[in-house]
Amino acid sequence: MSDESNTNKDDDGRADAIAATLVISIIIYGLYLWLSGMPS
């Protein structure tokens, strides 16, 4: 039973890490697009 909960926690942690990476990447890409459109 503890093996199942550890596996679930590992899967949740992996999903959280992927989601956080995606969110940060989208924010950085949005800032890049916004700043690249500004006149220099």
Secondary structure, DSSP 8 states (H G I E B T S, - for coil): -HHHHHHHHHHHHHHHHHHHHHHHHHHHHHHHHHHHTS--
